[in-house]
Amino acid sequence: MSKIEKLTQAGGKEWISGAMHRVYFDYDVVNKLAGYKVAYKSNGSLIFCYGPDGAAMSKSAAYRVLADETSKFYYDVTTGQFGGRGMHESTINAAAAALAEIVA
């Protein structure tokens, strides 16, 4: 199975435009890969969040680290690197590490 197939199986969506070739991940997939357990109300507001260590997080702390609808997280097929914006660096690193294990 190719790396792209493994990434799409893990919840990614392949995107190609010109010379750019990436696999993007929705924010809920990123949060799950990073180890967060999160629940939202139907209106999108946060109900609770547990960190990767299993400890409950305050809503303000959760909003600082979690990926949200405006966040971007992707694997760049051309460079072979993960990238992201709009979320805490620790969330990007944790999600990238989880995906690196999946595709290894």
C-alpha positions as CSV (number, residue, x, y, z in Angstrom):
1,M,0.0,0.0,0.0
2,S,1.4,3.4,-0.9
3,K,2.0,6.2,1.5
4,I,-0.8,8.3,0.0
5,E,-3.3,5.3,0.4
6,K,-2.3,4.9,4.0
7,L,-2.8,8.7,4.7
8,T,-6.2,8.7,3.0
9,Q,-7.2,5.6,5.0
10,A,-6.2,7.5,8.1
11,G,-8.7,10.2,7.2
12,G,-6.8,12.4,4.7
13,K,-8.0,13.9,1.4
14,E,-5.6,14.0,-1.5
15,W,-5.3,17.4,-3.3
16,I,-3.3,18.1,-6.4
17,S,-3.0,21.5,-8.1
18,G,-0.2,22.2,-10.6
19,A,3.1,21.3,-9.0
20,M,1.5,21.0,-5.5
21,H,0.5,17.6,-4.2
22,R,-0.8,17.3,-0.6
23,V,-3.0,15.2,1.6
24,Y,-5.1,17.4,3.9
25,F,-6.7,16.4,7.2
26,D,-9.9,17.8,8.8
27,Y,-9.5,19.4,12.2
28,D,-11.4,16.6,14.0
29,V,-9.0,14.0,12.6
30,V,-6.0,16.1,13.6
31,N,-7.2,16.4,17.2
32,K,-7.8,12.7,17.4
33,L,-4.4,11.8,15.9
34,A,-2.8,14.2,18.4
35,G,-4.5,12.3,21.3
36,Y,-7.2,14.7,22.3
37,K,-10.7,13.4,23.2
38,V,-13.1,16.2,22.4
39,A,-16.9,16.6,22.3
40,Y,-18.8,19.5,20.8
41,K,-22.4,20.7,21.0
42,S,-24.5,20.8,17.8
43,N,-23.8,24.5,17.6
44,G,-20.1,23.9,17.6
45,S,-19.2,25.0,21.1
46,L,-16.9,22.8,23.1
47,I,-18.4,20.5,25.8
48,F,-15.2,18.9,27.1
49,C,-11.7,18.1,26.2
50,Y,-9.2,15.5,27.6
51,G,-5.5,15.9,26.7
52,P,-3.2,13.2,25.4
53,D,-2.3,12.3,29.0
54,G,-6.0,11.7,29.8
55,A,-6.3,14.8,32.1
56,A,-9.3,17.1,31.7
57,M,-8.5,20.4,30.1
58,S,-10.2,23.7,30.7
59,K,-12.1,25.1,27.7
60,S,-9.7,28.0,27.4
61,A,-6.6,25.7,27.4
62,A,-8.3,23.5,24.9
63,Y,-9.1,26.4,22.5
64,R,-5.4,27.3,22.6
65,V,-4.1,23.9,21.5
66,L,-6.9,22.3,19.4
67,A,-7.2,22.4,15.7
68,D,-10.5,24.1,14.5
69,E,-12.4,24.7,11.3
70,T,-9.9,27.3,10.2
71,S,-6.8,25.2,10.9
72,K,-4.8,23.5,8.1
73,F,-2.8,20.3,8.5
74,Y,-1.3,18.4,5.6
75,Y,1.3,16.1,4.3
76,D,3.3,17.5,1.4
77,V,3.9,14.6,-1.0
78,T,6.5,16.6,-2.9
79,T,8.7,17.4,0.1
80,G,7.7,14.4,2.3
81,Q,7.0,16.7,5.3
82,F,4.0,17.5,7.4
83,G,2.8,21.1,7.8
84,G,0.1,23.0,9.5
85,R,-1.2,26.4,10.7
86,G,-3.9,27.7,12.9
87,M,-3.2,25.3,15.8
88,H,-0.6,24.9,18.5
89,E,2.8,23.6,17.5
90,S,2.5,20.6,19.9
91,T,-0.7,19.5,18.1
92,I,1.0,19.7,14.7
93,N,3.9,17.7,16.1
94,A,1.8,15.0,17.8
95,A,-0.5,14.5,14.7
96,A,2.6,14.3,12.5
97,A,4.2,11.7,14.8
98,A,1.1,9.6,14.8
99,L,0.8,9.7,11.0
100,A,4.5,8.9,10.6
101,E,4.0,5.7,12.5
102,I,1.0,4.8,10.4
103,V,2.8,5.3,7.1
104,A,6.1,3.7,8.2
